[in-house]
Amino acid sequence: MGKAGKKITSSLINSKGRFAFVIPAYNHAACVAQVIRRTKKLGFPVFVVNDGSTDNTYDEIRNIPGIRIISHEKNMGKGAALRSGFAAAASDADWAITIDADGQHHPEDALNLIAAIPASSRAIIVGAREGMQGEHVPWTSRFGRKFSNFWVWVSGGTLLSDSQSGMRIYPLPEATALPVKAQRFQFEVEILVQAKRKGLPVLEAPVRVVYNPDGSRISHFRPFVDFVRNSLTFTRLIFTRIFSPG
C-alpha cells in the first residue's frame, strides 16, 4: 500500500475533483479545536458536526474562522452526524474526507487517500491505520477491528484490513444514496457492505494513528453495547444477503 504521508501535487488533487473535510464531534472539547486547526491547513472546506455535545465542544469551535458548523440538538450517533456532514458538504465538494475528532488521525494523511482514488472510477477509500499492534493501542480496538473485518466480508463486503477506521474518503453523492440503515458507529461498517452490493469499489490506503500512552484519547465506543449493536447489524446484513441477494 505504500507509506503513509505520501505527498501529492495540487494539480493531481484538482484532477480528482473538489474535497471537503467532515468532522463528527461528540463531547470532544479537549481535542476537537486542535484537530480542526490542523485540518484547515490543508486548504479544503471544513464541516464540523456537533452531534448533541453536552460539554464545551461548541464553545471550543464556534469562533474558529472559516469552518461551517452543523449542530444536532441531541446526540443522534456517528452515522447520523456523517449524513448531516455529507448533506452540508455536497454543494461544495465531490468527495467528503472524514476524520475523527479525538485526535487519533493525522489530517495530512488525507493526501495519501486522495492519491489512492482511481483515475477512472468513483470509490470509497478507507484509511488503513498503521501501528495498530502497538502496546498503547487498547485491546478493544485491536479485537474490534479483526471482528469487524471478518464480518464485513461474511456480510458480502470487501475484505479489508481496517474496516473500523474513521478516516476515509467518500464520493458524493454516491455515498448518500447507499441504503444504509445504521445511525451510530455501525454506519461505518454497513456502508462498506452496501457499497460492495451496489458496485461501488472500496479500497484502502495507509494512514498513521496516534494512541497516547496516558490514555487521554477520548472515545465513545462502548465495548459491550457497540459489540451487540455491531452483531445485530451484521446479522441483518447476512440475512438480507441470503434471502434478498438482488
C-alpha positions as a Markdown table, in Angstrom:
| # | Residue | x | y | z |
|---|---|---|---|---|
| 1 | Met | 0.0 | 0.0 | 0.0 |
| 2 | Gly | 3.0 | 2.3 | 0.3 |
| 3 | Lys | 3.9 | 4.6 | 3.1 |
| 4 | Ala | 1.5 | 6.9 | 4.9 |
| 5 | Gly | 2.1 | 10.6 | 4.5 |
| 6 | Lys | 2.7 | 10.5 | 0.7 |
| 7 | Lys | 2.8 | 13.9 | -0.8 |
| 8 | Ile | 0.9 | 14.7 | -4.0 |
| 9 | Thr | 0.7 | 17.8 | -6.1 |
| 10 | Ser | -2.1 | 20.4 | -6.2 |
| 11 | Ser | -2.7 | 19.6 | -9.9 |
| 12 | Leu | -3.3 | 15.9 | -9.0 |
| 13 | Ile | -5.7 | 16.9 | -6.3 |
| 14 | Asn | -7.6 | 19.2 | -8.6 |
| 15 | Ser | -7.8 | 16.5 | -11.2 |
| 16 | Lys | -9.7 | 14.3 | -8.7 |
| 17 | Gly | -12.4 | 16.9 | -8.0 |
| 18 | Arg | -13.4 | 19.0 | -5.1 |
| 19 | Phe | -12.8 | 17.9 | -1.5 |
| 20 | Ala | -14.2 | 18.9 | 1.9 |
| 21 | Phe | -13.5 | 17.6 | 5.4 |
| 22 | Val | -16.4 | 16.3 | 7.6 |
| 23 | Ile | -15.6 | 16.0 | 11.3 |
| 24 | Pro | -18.3 | 14.5 | 13.5 |
| 25 | Ala | -17.8 | 15.5 | 17.2 |
| 26 | Tyr | -19.5 | 14.5 | 20.4 |
| 27 | Asn | -18.1 | 15.7 | 23.7 |
| 28 | His | -14.6 | 16.3 | 22.3 |
| 29 | Ala | -14.0 | 19.7 | 23.8 |
| 30 | Ala | -10.5 | 18.8 | 24.8 |
| 31 | Cys | -9.2 | 18.0 | 21.4 |
| 32 | Val | -11.5 | 19.0 | 18.6 |
| 33 | Ala | -10.2 | 22.5 | 18.1 |
| 34 | Gln | -6.7 | 21.3 | 17.6 |
| 35 | Val | -7.9 | 18.7 | 15.1 |
| 36 | Ile | -9.8 | 21.4 | 13.2 |
| 37 | Arg | -6.9 | 23.8 | 13.1 |
| 38 | Arg | -4.6 | 21.1 | 11.7 |
| 39 | Thr | -7.2 | 20.1 | 9.2 |
| 40 | Lys | -7.7 | 23.7 | 8.0 |
| 41 | Lys | -4.0 | 23.9 | 7.0 |
| 42 | Leu | -4.7 | 21.6 | 4.0 |
| 43 | Gly | -6.9 | 24.3 | 2.4 |
| 44 | Phe | -10.1 | 22.3 | 2.0 |
| 45 | Pro | -13.5 | 23.4 | 3.3 |
| 46 | Val | -14.2 | 22.0 | 6.8 |
| 47 | Phe | -17.6 | 21.0 | 8.1 |
| 48 | Val | -17.9 | 20.1 | 11.8 |
| 49 | Val | -21.0 | 18.3 | 13.0 |
| 50 | Asn | -21.6 | 18.9 | 16.7 |
| 51 | Asp | -23.7 | 15.8 | 17.5 |
| 52 | Gly | -25.6 | 17.0 | 20.6 |
| 53 | Ser | -22.5 | 17.5 | 22.7 |
| 54 | Thr | -23.2 | 18.2 | 26.4 |
| 55 | Asp | -19.7 | 19.5 | 27.2 |
| 56 | Asn | -17.9 | 22.6 | 25.9 |
| 57 | Thr | -17.4 | 21.3 | 22.4 |
| 58 | Tyr | -19.4 | 24.1 | 20.7 |
| 59 | Asp | -17.7 | 26.8 | 22.7 |
| 60 | Glu | -14.3 | 25.5 | 21.7 |
| 61 | Ile | -15.1 | 25.6 | 18.0 |
| 62 | Arg | -17.7 | 28.4 | 17.4 |
| 63 | Asn | -15.0 | 31.1 | 17.0 |
| 64 | Ile | -12.7 | 29.2 | 14.7 |
| 65 | Pro | -12.8 | 31.1 | 11.4 |
| 66 | Gly | -13.6 | 29.6 | 8.1 |
| 67 | Ile | -15.4 | 26.5 | 9.2 |
| 68 | Arg | -19.1 | 25.5 | 9.0 |
| 69 | Ile | -20.8 | 24.0 | 12.0 |
| 70 | Ile | -23.8 | 21.8 | 11.8 |
| 71 | Ser | -25.5 | 21.2 | 15.2 |
| 72 | His | -27.8 | 18.4 | 16.3 |
| 73 | Glu | -29.9 | 19.3 | 19.3 |
| 74 | Lys | -29.4 | 15.8 | 20.8 |
| 75 | Asn | -26.9 | 13.1 | 20.2 |
| 76 | Met | -28.0 | 11.1 | 17.2 |
| 77 | Gly | -25.0 | 8.9 | 16.6 |
| 78 | Lys | -21.9 | 9.0 | 14.4 |
| 79 | Gly | -23.7 | 7.7 | 11.3 |
| 80 | Ala | -26.3 | 10.5 | 11.6 |
| 81 | Ala | -23.6 | 13.0 | 12.1 |
| 82 | Leu | -21.8 | 11.8 | 9.0 |
| 83 | Arg | -25.0 | 12.0 | 7.0 |
| 84 | Ser | -25.6 | 15.6 | 8.1 |
| 85 | Gly | -22.0 | 16.5 | 7.2 |
| 86 | Phe | -22.3 | 14.9 | 3.7 |
| 87 | Ala | -25.5 | 16.8 | 3.0 |
| 88 | Ala | -23.9 | 20.1 | 4.0 |
| 89 | Ala | -20.7 | 19.4 | 2.1 |
| 90 | Ala | -22.4 | 18.2 | -1.1 |
| 91 | Ser | -22.8 | 21.7 | -2.6 |
| 92 | Asp | -19.1 | 22.4 | -2.1 |
| 93 | Ala | -17.5 | 19.1 | -2.8 |
| 94 | Asp | -17.4 | 15.9 | -4.9 |
| 95 | Trp | -15.7 | 14.0 | -2.1 |
| 96 | Ala | -16.0 | 14.0 | 1.7 |
| 97 | Ile | -12.9 | 13.3 | 3.8 |
| 98 | Thr | -14.0 | 12.1 | 7.2 |
| 99 | Ile | -11.7 | 12.3 | 10.2 |
| 100 | Asp | -12.4 | 11.6 | 13.9 |
| 101 | Ala | -12.4 | 14.5 | 16.4 |
| 102 | Asp | -10.5 | 12.5 | 19.0 |
| 103 | Gly | -7.0 | 13.3 | 17.6 |
| 104 | Gln | -6.1 | 9.8 | 16.6 |
| 105 | His | -5.6 | 10.7 | 12.9 |
| 106 | His | -3.0 | 12.9 | 11.1 |
| 107 | Pro | -5.1 | 15.2 | 8.8 |
| 108 | Glu | -2.2 | 15.4 | 6.4 |
| 109 | Asp | -2.7 | 11.7 | 5.6 |
| 110 | Ala | -5.8 | 12.7 | 3.6 |
| 111 | Leu | -3.4 | 13.4 | 0.8 |
| 112 | Asn | -2.5 | 9.7 | 0.8 |
| 113 | Leu | -6.1 | 8.8 | 0.5 |
| 114 | Ile | -6.6 | 11.2 | -2.4 |
| 115 | Ala | -3.7 | 9.7 | -4.2 |
| 116 | Ala | -5.4 | 6.3 | -3.9 |
| 117 | Ile | -8.6 | 7.4 | -5.8 |
| 118 | Pro | -8.7 | 5.5 | -9.1 |
| 119 | Ala | -8.4 | 7.7 | -12.2 |
| 120 | Ser | -11.3 | 6.1 | -13.9 |
| 121 | Ser | -13.9 | 5.3 | -11.2 |
| 122 | Arg | -15.5 | 6.5 | -8.1 |
| 123 | Ala | -14.7 | 4.6 | -4.9 |
| 124 | Ile | -14.7 | 4.7 | -1.1 |
| 125 | Ile | -11.1 | 5.0 | 0.2 |
| 126 | Val | -10.6 | 3.7 | 3.7 |
| 127 | Gly | -7.5 | 4.8 | 5.7 |
| 128 | Ala | -5.9 | 1.6 | 7.0 |
| 129 | Arg | -4.3 | 2.6 | 10.3 |
| 130 | Glu | -0.7 | 1.6 | 10.7 |
| 131 | Gly | 0.7 | 0.7 | 14.1 |
| 132 | Met | -2.4 | -0.9 | 15.5 |
| 133 | Gln | -0.4 | -3.6 | 17.2 |
| 134 | Gly | 1.4 | -1.1 | 19.4 |
| 135 | Glu | 1.4 | -1.6 | 23.2 |
| 136 | His | -0.6 | 1.7 | 23.7 |
| 137 | Val | -3.5 | 0.6 | 21.4 |
| 138 | Pro | -6.4 | -0.7 | 23.6 |
| 139 | Trp | -7.2 | -4.4 | 23.2 |
| 140 | Thr | -10.8 | -3.5 | 22.4 |
| 141 | Ser | -9.6 | -1.6 | 19.3 |
| 142 | Arg | -7.5 | -4.5 | 18.1 |
| 143 | Phe | -10.2 | -7.1 | 18.7 |
| 144 | Gly | -12.9 | -4.8 | 17.3 |
| 145 | Arg | -11.0 | -4.4 | 14.0 |
| 146 | Lys | -10.5 | -8.1 | 13.5 |
| 147 | Phe | -14.1 | -8.9 | 14.4 |
| 148 | Ser | -15.4 | -6.2 | 12.1 |
| 149 | Asn | -13.1 | -7.1 | 9.1 |
| 150 | Phe | -14.3 | -10.7 | 9.2 |
| 151 | Trp | -18.0 | -10.0 | 9.4 |
| 152 | Val | -17.9 | -7.2 | 6.8 |
| 153 | Trp | -16.5 | -9.8 | 4.4 |
| 154 | Val | -19.1 | -12.5 | 5.5 |
| 155 | Ser | -21.8 | -10.0 | 5.0 |
| 156 | Gly | -20.8 | -9.5 | 1.4 |
| 157 | Gly | -18.4 | -6.6 | 1.7 |
| 158 | Thr | -14.8 | -6.2 | 0.6 |
| 159 | Leu | -12.2 | -8.0 | 2.7 |
| 160 | Leu | -10.3 | -5.1 | 4.3 |
| 161 | Ser | -7.5 | -4.8 | 6.9 |
| 162 | Asp | -9.2 | -1.9 | 8.8 |
| 163 | Ser | -13.0 | -1.7 | 8.4 |
| 164 | Gln | -13.3 | 0.4 | 11.5 |
| 165 | Ser | -11.1 | 3.3 | 10.5 |
| 166 | Gly | -12.9 | 6.6 | 10.7 |
| 167 | Met | -10.5 | 8.3 | 8.3 |
| 168 | Arg | -12.0 | 7.8 | 4.8 |
| 169 | Ile | -12.9 | 9.5 | 1.6 |
| 170 | Tyr | -16.5 | 9.1 | 0.4 |
| 171 | Pro | -17.7 | 10.0 | -3.1 |
| 172 | Leu | -20.6 | 12.4 | -3.1 |
| 173 | Pro | -23.5 | 11.9 | -3.8 |
| 174 | Glu | -22.9 | 8.1 | -4.3 |
| 175 | Ala | -22.3 | 7.5 | -0.6 |
| 176 | Thr | -25.5 | 9.3 | 0.5 |
| 177 | Ala | -27.5 | 7.1 | -2.0 |
| 178 | Leu | -26.5 | 3.8 | -0.4 |
| 179 | Pro | -29.3 | 2.1 | 1.6 |
| 180 | Val | -27.6 | 2.3 | 5.0 |
| 181 | Lys | -29.9 | 1.9 | 8.0 |
| 182 | Ala | -27.5 | 2.2 | 10.9 |
| 183 | Gln | -27.2 | 5.6 | 12.5 |
| 184 | Arg | -24.4 | 5.1 | 15.0 |
| 185 | Phe | -20.9 | 3.5 | 14.9 |
| 186 | Gln | -22.4 | 0.7 | 12.8 |
| 187 | Phe | -22.9 | 3.1 | 9.9 |
| 188 | Glu | -19.2 | 2.8 | 9.1 |
| 189 | Val | -19.3 | -0.9 | 8.6 |
| 190 | Glu | -22.7 | -1.2 | 7.0 |
| 191 | Ile | -21.8 | 1.4 | 4.3 |
| 192 | Leu | -18.8 | -0.8 | 3.2 |
| 193 | Val | -21.2 | -3.7 | 2.7 |
| 194 | Gln | -23.8 | -1.7 | 0.9 |
| 195 | Ala | -21.1 | -0.1 | -1.3 |
| 196 | Lys | -19.9 | -3.6 | -2.5 |
| 197 | Arg | -23.5 | -4.7 | -3.1 |
| 198 | Lys | -24.1 | -1.6 | -5.3 |
| 199 | Gly | -20.9 | -2.0 | -7.3 |
| 200 | Leu | -19.1 | 1.0 | -5.6 |
| 201 | Pro | -15.4 | -0.1 | -5.1 |
| 202 | Val | -13.9 | 0.0 | -1.6 |
| 203 | Leu | -10.1 | 0.5 | -1.5 |
| 204 | Glu | -7.6 | 1.1 | 1.3 |
| 205 | Ala | -4.6 | 3.4 | 1.7 |
| 206 | Pro | -2.3 | 3.7 | 4.7 |
| 207 | Val | -2.7 | 6.3 | 7.4 |
| 208 | Arg | -1.0 | 6.8 | 10.7 |
| 209 | Val | -2.7 | 6.6 | 14.1 |
| 210 | Val | -2.0 | 8.1 | 17.5 |
| 211 | Tyr | -2.9 | 6.4 | 20.7 |
| 212 | Asn | -1.5 | 8.4 | 23.6 |
| 213 | Pro | 0.1 | 6.2 | 26.4 |
| 214 | Asp | -1.5 | 8.4 | 29.1 |
| 215 | Gly | -5.0 | 7.3 | 27.9 |
| 216 | Ser | -6.0 | 10.8 | 27.1 |
| 217 | Arg | -7.7 | 9.9 | 23.9 |
| 218 | Ile | -11.5 | 10.4 | 24.1 |
| 219 | Ser | -13.5 | 7.5 | 22.6 |
| 220 | His | -17.3 | 7.0 | 22.9 |
| 221 | Phe | -17.1 | 3.4 | 21.7 |
| 222 | Arg | -18.7 | 1.2 | 24.4 |
| 223 | Pro | -17.3 | -2.4 | 24.0 |
| 224 | Phe | -20.4 | -4.3 | 25.2 |
| 225 | Val | -23.1 | -2.1 | 23.8 |
| 226 | Asp | -21.5 | -1.5 | 20.5 |
| 227 | Phe | -20.4 | -5.1 | 20.1 |
| 228 | Val | -24.1 | -6.1 | 20.5 |
| 229 | Arg | -25.1 | -3.4 | 18.0 |
| 230 | Asn | -22.5 | -4.5 | 15.5 |
| 231 | Ser | -23.6 | -8.1 | 15.9 |
| 232 | Leu | -27.2 | -7.1 | 15.2 |
| 233 | Thr | -26.2 | -5.1 | 12.2 |
| 234 | Phe | -24.1 | -8.0 | 10.7 |
| 235 | Thr | -27.0 | -10.4 | 11.4 |
| 236 | Arg | -29.3 | -8.2 | 9.4 |
| 237 | Leu | -26.8 | -7.8 | 6.6 |
| 238 | Ile | -26.2 | -11.6 | 6.4 |
| 239 | Phe | -29.9 | -12.3 | 6.5 |
| 240 | Thr | -30.6 | -9.9 | 3.6 |
| 241 | Arg | -27.6 | -11.3 | 1.7 |
| 242 | Ile | -29.1 | -14.8 | 1.9 |
| 243 | Phe | -32.7 | -14.1 | 1.4 |
| 244 | Ser | -32.6 | -11.0 | -0.8 |
| 245 | Pro | -29.4 | -11.5 | -2.9 |
| 246 | Gly | -30.6 | -9.0 | -5.5 |
